[in-house]
Amino acid sequence: MRFGLLYQLQLPRPWDGDSEERLIREALEQIELADRLGFDHAWATEHHFLEEYSHSSAPEVFLAAAAARTERIRLSHGIVTLSPAVNHPARVAERIATLDLISGGRVDFGTGQGSSQMELDGFGVDRATKRDQWREAVGVVTRMLAEEPFTGHKGRWIDTPPRNVVPKPKQKPHPPLWVGCTARPTIEAAARAGLGALALSFSTPEEAKEWVDLYYQVITSDDCVPAGLAVNPNFAVVLPLMCHHDADTAFDRGIDGAHFWSYCLMYYYFLGRHRPGGSDMWREFQENRARHGLSRDPSQEPPAPGTPQARLEEIASLRQGIGTPDQLADLVRRYEAAGVDQIIFAAQLGRNRHDHVCESLRLFAEEVMPEFTARREARDAEKNARLEGPVRRALARIPARTTDIGDYAVGPEMAG
């Protein structure tokens, strides 16, 4: 079991002139602390135009700043949007390789399609084709990271000539690849492509076990054909985090942030009519939370009639990472038994206070993590032995993607 932290850089209104600077500075201080405490990964999302929910529009810059402040924690993109209209493959490869060199080989490369209409429309990405764009881009970017030179690609979405994309990453053939997953079909697709699964929807350990079993069933089968040049067999889940010796204090400090996270997802993906620069999501959250099942005391204000059972279960799962060290240790044991490889905690949520977040990280690291890190080596050895054969066979299925470019050369253009 490994432990990560997720940074969406949430910033509820109202804002002042220093709000965003303070937000980023505090997040970097938290990652610096997490590095000293022994957390394994710091994950940064990429979102655009999603006010209050995520001000993390340049994660490559944020993670580079984190690299300068840390020594061992892995610096992880969760995720880079690969639609070429958002991020050209060559620019992605250049940034990933540079960050890998700056950090001494500590990058994990999570990828995704982009999802909210607010973002897709902002870059002119067609929702109907975004998955195909992602699939094509993954292959191109990984080739750019590994080939010297990259021999070019002409496809439906990407047409780029032979070039030697520099620099090259420290990790060979490229940093570990992940993909964001929100449902069974995308988890299955991640396994077929040999990618780590970032399960970004909230789930209980029992639900996670079904997904983990499916993931490893596919990744060890003949259906696994790596999208990159390596296999990254790992399954991660995402949860809120607030840890305190007193359960009521943990709840009081953490539940609003967790609920705001859930409300933002509903707002941007399903319910909201957003006025850029004009909407106030935190105010709307306070006014509307009860009708969406996000009341602090659900026994007094039940959700609106007709709320789907799956939604009620998701809301209940938001409370899982909020509690005492004993409660959280029991929760982690259940995810460990389900076969989950990493729990990624989101602590910087809503208006959660920086000092409370830091206190929570220290307590979790001191009283929960040691039990699981003590048995990590043995579990890793067992897993590696179990997957050695399937991974070797999967790598043998990678199709040849390069072409002979002979004596291809680019000459200077004459001015005028």
N, C-alpha and C positions, 0 to 999 in steps of 0.2 A: 504494500500500500504506500502510495505517495500522496503528498499534500500540496495543493496549489492555492493560489489566490487569484481571483478574477477582478480586473479593473475595467469598469465601463465608464468611470469618471462621471458619476451622477452629480447633478447640480440643480436641485430644486430651487425655484424662485422663492423669494425675491433675491436679486443679485445686486452687488455693489461693484465698484470699479476694480476691486482686488479679488473678486470671488473665484475667477478661473485660475489666476496665479496661485492662490492659496490652495485650491483643490489639487492642482498638479504637484505642488510642493509637498503637501501632506501625503499624497499617494506615494511619492518617491520615498519619503521618510518611512512609510509603512513597509515598503519593499526592502529598504535597507535593513530595517529591524527584522523582517521575515528571513532575510539572508543569514543574519547572525543567529536566529533561533532555530534554523534547520529546515525551514520550509523548502520544498523542492522546486516549485515552479511559480513564476509570476506571469499570468496571462493578461494580455491587453486586447480588448476588442477593437474592431474598426467599424465605426458608424458615422454617418454623415447626416447633418440637418436634424438630428433627433434631439431637440432642445430638452434640457432637464434630465432626460433618460440617459444620454451618453454624449459627453463632450470629448470622446476619444476618436478624433478624426485623423490623427497622425500618430498611430501607435509605434511606427518605426522610430520616430523622434523620441517618444516617451521611453521606449525600451532602451534606446541608446543612452539616455540619461541614467536609466536604472543600471545599465552595464557599468558605467563609470563609478557607481556607488557600491557595487556588490562584488563578491568574489566567487560564489559557488552556485547560487540559485539560477535555475534555467530561465531564460527570457523567451517567452512564448507568445506567438501570435495566435489569438483565438477569436476572430479569424481575419485573414487577409481576403478581401473581396476580389475575386479573380476575373470578373467580367472585364474584358479589355477596355471598355469605355470608362471604367473606374480606375483600373490599374493596368497599364500595358505590361505584358509579361517580362520584357527586358528590364523595366524599372523595378518590378517585383524582385527579379533575380538579383539585380545589383544591390538592392537594399538588404535583402536577406543575407547575401554573402558578406556585405560590409559589416552588418551587425554581428554575424558569426565570428568574424575576425576581431572586431572590437572586444567582444565578450570572451574570447578564447575558446570558441566552440560550444557556446551554451544556448544556442537557438533551437526552438521547436517551431515548425512552420505549419500552423493551422490554416486551412483554406476554407472557402465557402462561396456561395452563389450570390449573396445579398438577398434580402427578403422583403423588407417593408416597401410599400409603394412610394412613400416619401423619398426614400433613397433611390430606388430604381428609376423613378420618373426624373429625379434630379440629374441623372446621368444618361437618360435616354435608353435604359436597358429594358428590353422586352421580357416580361415575366415568363412568357411561354417558352423562351429559348435560353433562359439564364442557366439552367442545368447543363445544357449542351455546351454553352460557352465555358462554364467552369471545367467540364471534363476535358475540353480541348486545351484550355489554358494550363491545367495541372501538368499535362505531358510536356508542353512547350517550356514552362518555367523550369521543371526538373532537368530537362535536357540542357537548358542554358546554364544551369548551375554546375552540370557535370561535364559537358562536352567541351573540348578544346581543339578546334573551334566548334561552336554551334553551327550545324550544317544547313540551317534554314527550315522553314515550315510554310506550307501553303495549304490552308484549310478553309473552312466555312467562315470562321470568325477571326482568324489570325493569319496574316500574311506577312512574314518577316524574312529578310534575306540572311544568308550566312554572315555571321559575325562572331568574333570571340568576345563573349560577354565577360567582363572583368569588373571586380575581382572574383576569384573563386572562393567558396566557403572553406573553412577549416575542416568541418565534418565532411567525410566522403561516403558515398558520392554526393550527398546533400544532407541537410538537417532532417530530423525525423518529420514525417508528414502526417498531418491530422486533417479531419474534415468535421465541420459542424453538423450535428445530427439532431433532429427534433422528433422523429417518428420511426417506426419499424422499417419502412422502405429505405430511408436514408442510412440507417444503421446497417442494413443488409448491403447497401451499395458501398458503404465504407469498407466492409469486410471483403467484398469482391475486388475492391481496388487496392487491398493491402494497406489501408490507411488507419491510423488511430482514430477512434470514435470519440468525439466530444459531444456527449449527450447533454444538450443544452436545455431540455425540458425537465421540469421537476418530477422526480419519481421517488417512490419508496424503495427500500432495499429489495423487497419482494418483486416489485415491477422491474427493477434494474436487473434482477437475476434472469428474467425471461429474455431481456435484450442482450445480456452478456452471453448467455448460452447460444442464442442465435448468432451473435457476432463471431464467436469462436468456432461454431459449427461451420460457418461459411469460410472463415479465413483459413481453416485447415483442410478445406475441400479443394477439388480440382477447379472450382469456380473462381478461385482467387488468382487474378492476373494483375500484378501491381501497376498502378497508374504512374508511379515514379520508378526509381531504380533501386529501391529497397522496400522492405516490409516493416511496418511499425505496428506490431500487434499489441494494442493497448486500448483500454476502455475507461473513460473518465465520466464522472457525473458532476453536476453543479448544484450547490446548495448555499443558502445564506449562512452566515456565521455570526454569533454573538455568544461568548462564553463568560460565565461569572459563577462564583461559588453559590450565589443565591439565585434560584430559578426565576423568582419573580423579577429580580433586577435584570437578569439576562433578557427576559421577555420584554420588560419595559424599555430597555435600551435598543432592542433589535427588531421588534415586530413591525414597527412603522416602516423601517427601511425595506424589510422583506416584502411587505404589502405594497409599498410604492413601486418596487421592481415589477411585481406582478401587474399592477395597474397600468404602468407604462407600456408593458407588452400588449395588454388589451387595447390601450388607447391608440398606439401607433399601428397596430397590426389588424385591429378589428373594429373599434368603436369610434375613435376620435375624428373630429373635423378640426384639423389644426390650422391655426392662423400663424404663419411664420413670424416670429418676433412679437406676437400678440397674445397667444394663449398662455394660461397659467395652470400648468398641470398639477402642481402641488395643491393649489386651492381646489381644483376640481376633484382631486383625489380625496381631500378631506371631506368635501361635500357629498361625494358619490360612493365612497368606499363600502358603506354598509350594503347598498343594493347589489354590489358585486361580490358579496361574501367576505369582505375584507375588514369587517368590524374587529375591533380589539376584543370584544366579547361576543362571539357569534351566537351564544345562547340567548342573548337579549335582542339582537338584531339579525335574524336569519337572512340569508340571501334571497333574492327575488324568486318567486315561484317559477318553476321551469328551468332553473339553473341546472345544466347537465351534471350528472354524477361525476364524470371525469374532471370537471372543473372544480367540484367540491373536494375531490381527492387531491388535486393539485394544490389547492389553497391549504389544505391540511398539511401537505408535505413541506410547505414553506416554513413551518415551525420546527422542523426536524433539527436544524443546525443551531437552534437557539436554546441554550440550557446550561446545566452545570457540567463540569468535567466528567463526572460519572455518567450522566445522560449521554454526552457526546461520545464517550468511549464505547458505550453500548451500541450507539448508532453506527460508529465506524466498524465495529466487529461484525455487524449485520451486513454492511456493504462489502467487507472483506470476505465474508462467507459466501456472498453472492458472486464473487469473482471480479469485482470492480478493482481496477488497477490504480486509480487516482480519484480522490475527492478534491474538487476545485471549489473553494469557499469564496463567496462574495461577502465581504465585510463592509466595504465602502459603498453603502447603499443609502439612498434618500438623504435624510439629515443625520445619519449616524455620526456621532462626535468622534473626532480624530483620537482624542485621549482614550475614549471607550474602545475604539477599534484596537489601538495598540495594547491596552490592558488585556483585551480578549485574546489577541495573538500570543502574548506572553503566557497566559494561563493555559491555553490549549497546547502550546509547545512544551511547557513544563510538565503538565499532568496527563495529557492524552497521547501525544505523539510517541513517547519512548516505548510504550508497549508494542507498537506496530513497527517502528524502525528496528527493534531488537530482532524480529523474525523476518525482516525483509530479505536478507541475504539467502536464507534457506528457501524462501518462497520464490525468489528470482531464479535460483538454480533449478528448482523443479519446473518452473514455467519454461525456461530456456531449453531444458532437455526435452520437454513435451513438444515444443514447437520447432525444434531444430530441423526435423525432416520436412514438415509441411512448408516451412519458410524456404528451405533450399529448393523444393519442387516448384514453389510459386515463382521464385526468381528465375527459374529455367523457362517459365512461360512468358517472360517479358519479350514482346516482339521487337525486332530490329526497327529502330525509328530514324536512324541516320541515313543519309544518302551520300554518294560519292560526288564531291564538289570539284574533283580534279584540280586544275590549276586556277580555280576561281580567284579573281583579284578585283579590287576596286581602285579605279584610277582617279586622279584629281580632275575636277571640272575646271574648264577655262573660264575666267571671268569675262563678262561682257558678251 
